[in-house]
Amino acid sequence: MFDAIVVGAGPAGATAALVMAGAGARVLVVDRAVRPRAGGSSLLSTSARTMLATLGVSVPPASHHVRACPVTSARTGRSRLVELDATIVARDRLDEAIVASAAAAGARIERGWFVRRPLVAERAIVRGVDMRRGAMRLRIPALVVVAADGARSSLVRAAGLAAGTVRHRTWSTLLDTPDRPATAELFLGRRGWCRLLPADGGVRFVLSTPQTIAPRDALTAARALGPVLARRLDGSRVIEPWHRTRARTVSRAGVPGLLLAGDAAGVGSAAGDGIAAAIAGGLLAARVALRTIETGSLDGSLDELAAARAMWIDPALDVGRRLDRLIGADDVVSMALAVAGAARRRAEELVRHWAAWPGRLESLVHRGAMMDVPRT
Ligand SMILES: Cc1cc2nc3c(=O)[nH]c(=O)nc-3n(C[C@H](O)[C@H](O)[C@H](O)COP(=O)(O)OP(=O)(O)OC[C@H]3O[C@@H](n4cnc5c(N)ncnc54)[C@H](O)[C@@H]3O)c2cc1C
């Protein structure tokens, strides 16, 4: 029997698996995809890099460094420069690096399995998962399950934890554009925001909007945010299939035996520090899961996870949420200023928060390594 099953090998799941396996737990990681999501480029913040370095994950080399991001009104072109200290990395290589560290720590990685639902035992306690690959179906028991299966989590739905969806849908693709950005750029309009990132082979385009649009209309919808952005996108051509996401909110941090991590635990917006939040979510879920494995008791585990998430993760997602709220504002310049100010204050706060992590992590991993994990 496994001590823990982690569903999802994205940043949240792979981090949870790395910490638990490093502490001596028997961990199975299951992902429906046969390989990490290909093609995307992600902005990796200082917070995310700090946590990965502390965990001993070798982050893939950055294709670009982002020291400042212009935040521009898509309508008037007024712009403010927001200071950042971020890098752009290939997303599949980042995910694979964390998974490789988890495997090196002893986690077993199984790809190509779709987890359908949690296995629910007596007193409504989750004790494993029901998963399938083609016609093959397996029911795998475990003391604790970490649901890190992303924004459309099957486990969240099956456990009745889905509370709603956020207003905005996010559309992303790779563009071939004559005017390649040298850094990250953010354009704001009344009906959404658009981010451009330099990427291998083109420009990573992300549009977040509350409008209901067909994928083929996403570029047109971005151009409609304002003439300045329309001109910026002149001559652009979509060179990758569209990827659409809609973030969900959840009612609780899990149910007994099932702990949520990463996007499965609810996110605000792709403008937030999603990867850092996912890594932190994986760490917090791992810490709570290790205590359950160590003591055999689920008492207080969900309250502990909820309190830790409120302290460490909600602030990181706040910039994205603010941005979503501000999009409805009439005065796009004040909106840009507010976002710039909020982002800078939040970044300073985050650096202070994460500066405290290395010590915490060392004590967490040390305590885990010292404990006697029960073998059932
Ligand atoms: C368009 C877009 C752009 C973004 N850009 C950035 C950025 O630049 N920087 C940043 O920090 N954040 C960014 N984010 C946010 C960031 O990508 C997410 O917050 C982060 O990936 C969440 O990690 P996760 O591990 O929770 O989930 P995911 O990365 O989504 O991983 C979930 C994993 O679970 C697997 N899975 C799903 N369902 C099942 C199932 N039923 N059974 C088995 N496996 C399953 C999937 O295959 C996947 O591997 C962006 C988000 C979007 C939508």
The ligand as an ORCA input file, in Angstrom:
! r2SCAN-3c Opt
* xyz 0 1
  C      -2.757     30.484    -20.084
  C      -2.076     30.448    -18.763
  C      -0.825     31.031    -18.612
  C      -0.193     30.992    -17.362
  N       1.031     31.575    -17.235
  C       1.658     31.531    -16.044
  C       2.948     32.104    -15.880
  O       3.533     32.626    -16.837
  N       3.545     32.056    -14.665
  C       2.927     31.468    -13.584
  O       3.502     31.459    -12.485
  N       1.700     30.894    -13.716
  C       1.061     30.908    -14.911
  N      -0.164     30.347    -15.045
  C      -0.738     29.629    -13.914
  C      -0.014     28.268    -13.732
  O       0.177     27.630    -14.979
  C      -0.834     27.355    -12.828
  O      -1.215     28.065    -11.677
  C      -0.021     26.100    -12.434
  O       0.286     25.339    -13.577
  C      -0.809     25.222    -11.480
  O      -0.075     24.053    -11.231
  P      -0.820     22.717    -10.766
  O       0.247     21.722    -10.494
  O      -1.797     23.016     -9.707
  O      -1.716     22.266    -12.005
  P      -1.297     21.892    -13.506
  O      -0.021     22.511    -13.875
  O      -2.510     22.192    -14.315
  O      -1.076     20.297    -13.446
  C      -2.173     19.426    -13.261
  C      -1.747     18.044    -13.726
  O      -2.802     17.129    -13.413
  C      -2.996     16.245    -14.498
  N      -4.397     15.788    -14.437
  C      -5.514     16.523    -14.618
  N      -6.613     15.771    -14.426
  C      -6.175     14.525    -14.118
  C      -6.844     13.299    -13.801
  N      -8.180     13.215    -13.718
  N      -6.090     12.196    -13.553
  C      -4.717     12.262    -13.594
  N      -4.046     13.407    -13.874
  C      -4.770     14.523    -14.121
  C      -2.681     17.075    -15.737
  O      -2.293     16.246    -16.833
  C      -1.531     17.958    -15.235
  O      -0.266     17.385    -15.495
  C      -0.826     30.360    -16.265
  C      -2.076     29.755    -16.428
  C      -2.703     29.799    -17.667
  C      -4.051     29.158    -17.823
*
